[in-house]
């Protein structure tokens, strides 16, 4: 009887995992992805988190840099909005509440929460170097929101947790040593898979961001040059092997962006032509 109950639980979990692994397609890149967590279950918390962050951190008083950042963000987000409204994504376009802020912090970083809430730290501005560089980083961050990478990672986390429960149920009748071995194997394998998803998201955001910045009127060459400067800033440190890193290496990003630039220009021209 206990075995039957355990099997029913495992089957139920596997069916749930199957439901959660329903696939959708990322516009422009065509990548098949696990269906992201729905916006209505994410965006209210995302907007509240962003508001809380701004209340606890120092907003830059540099009017010139702040205005440049906001202008660039507005140009790129408008390009994304146009694309969505011209490609049967009006409901999604309406759900984004784009906002761009510059925070006083020496950290070399920028990020975007689901729904279009962007923060640049002042520490990344020397890496950006110029307006085109700001546009390159902005395009990348906006692309994360557009492709719903945050929501997709949430779904992956749900699946990973359920997989761990299934392994625990499936090995509950085995020795403690066997349970530990299987638990370790699953843990290592699933973590490496999650890292690969993260790298895939970064590479996708690089490409989408390049298309979006060109659609917004920028040249696009600075997208690769930002990573050249980033590499110099880090002292060309190699870091962990790429398979164990959440991001592609600087060198691979530089090469990929330079190689993709001609295609990005064609795509940008194609999508911009939809509004003419």
VENDABEL-V459924 format. One record per run of one state. SS is the DSSP state (a for helix, b for strand, c for the rest). FROM is the first residue (numbers start at 1). LEN is the number of residues. Records with the same first field share a line. If there is no record, write none. Layout:
SS: FROM-LEN + FROM-LEN
This chain:
c: 1-1 + 21-2 + 26-6 + 35-4 + 42-1 + 57-2 + 60-3 + 87-3 + 96-3 + 104-6 + 114-3 + 129-2 + 147-2 + 171-5 + 216-6 + 234-8 + 245-5 + 274-3
a: 2-19 + 39-3 + 43-14 + 63-24 + 90-6 + 122-7 + 131-16 + 149-22 + 176-40 + 222-12 + 242-3 + 250-24
b: 23-3 + 32-3 + 59-1 + 99-5 + 110-4 + 117-5
